[in-house]
Each structure stands twice: as C-alpha cells, then as structure tokens.
C-alpha cells in the first residue's frame, strides 16, 4: 500500500512537471495520453507474463504470493478512521497542487 502511494505521488509530480513545461494545451494532452499508454503497456506485459508468454521465469516471478495477497476487510471503526485519513490526504494533495499551479 505504501509503494502504491509513493507511485501515485511520483505520478502527480510527473504530471505537474508536464503541465509546467508545456507550451500549449495540446502538448499536455499528448503527454497525458503517452503516460496512460505506458501504464496500460505495463499492465498488459504483466498479464502476459502471468500467462507464461515470456517464459517460465517470468511466470514464476509474477505469480509469487506477494502479487496475489487479499486483505481482510477492516472493522467499521478502523475503516471510518482510515476514510477520514484518506480524505485529509486528498485535501492536502489538492491544496499542494493548487498552490503549485498558483505559483506558476
């Protein structure tokens, strides 16, 4: 979960840099499409590796336990606390992005 959070922040930083460096709106559109394409390509390659298209070693690497972990559902009280934390995190992200855009 921490790795996904870090990857999300890297994506936001990358998008922020793309917007800052763009000369036109069309450039931003093309850059976002390119990033989305790369993300989809990564997902497709991972699925193909799980299907044994790239060989036994890749299949063994992609079918390890760490890639198929299912988490138990949290009790309601913990989910509510987690929900408040996530909402606060979204608000901090929004504030940071708006402050960055206002700075530019």
N, C-alpha and C positions, 0 to 999 in steps of 0.2 A: 504494500500500500504506500509506503514511503517512496519507493522508487517511482511509482506512477505519479505521485505528487510532484516529485522533483522533475520528472519528464514533462509534466504539464507546465511547470514554471519555465523550463527551458523553451518549450514551445511558445509560451507567451512572450518571453524575452526575444525570441527569434522573430515573432510576428511584429513586435514593437520596432525592432531594427529594420524590418522590411518596410514598414509604414514610414519610418523616419527617412529612409534612403530613397524612397520612391519619388519620381519626378511627376508622375501622372497617376490618375486613378486606375487606368488600365494596367499599369505596371503592378500595382498592388493586387489587382485581380489575377493576373498571370502568376505572380509569386505564390499566392494562396492556392491556386489550382495546382501548381507544381509541388508544393508541400503536401497537399492532400493526395496527390498521385503517389508520392514517395511513401506515405503512410499506408496506402492501400497496397502498394507493391510489397512492403514489408509483411503485411498480414497475409497476402497471397503466398509469398515464399515460405512463411512459417507453416501455413496449412499444407502446402505441397511437401514440405519436409516431414510433416506428421504422417503423410500418406505414403512415405517411402519412395518418393520420386527422385530424391537426391542421394539415396544410398542408405545403408543400414546405420552408419554412424550418426547421420543427421536425424534419422528417425528416433534412435535411442536418445539423442540429445534433446529432442523436442517433446518426447513423451515421458520425461522424468516426472517424479512426483511433484516437484515444485511448480510445474506448469498446470497441474490438474487439481490443485487444492480447492476444496469447497469449505467455506467458512460457515460456522453455525450462526444462526440468527441471534442477535443480541436481545436481551430482555428490554422491555419497553422503556424503562428508566434510563438505561445506558444509551438506547437509540435516541431518546429525546436530548440528552446531553450532547451526543455526537452531532445531532441535527443542528443544535444551537452553535456548536463549534464550526461546522461546515458553513452555516450562514454567515457567521462572523468572518470566516476566511474569505468567502466570496465578496463580502463588503470591503474587506481590506484590499483584495485584488482590484476591485472596481475603483476604489479611491486611488490606488497606486497608478493604475492605467490612466485615469482621468488627469491626475497630477502630471504624469509624464507627457500626455498629449498637450496639456495646457502650457507646459514648459517649452514645448517646441513651438 
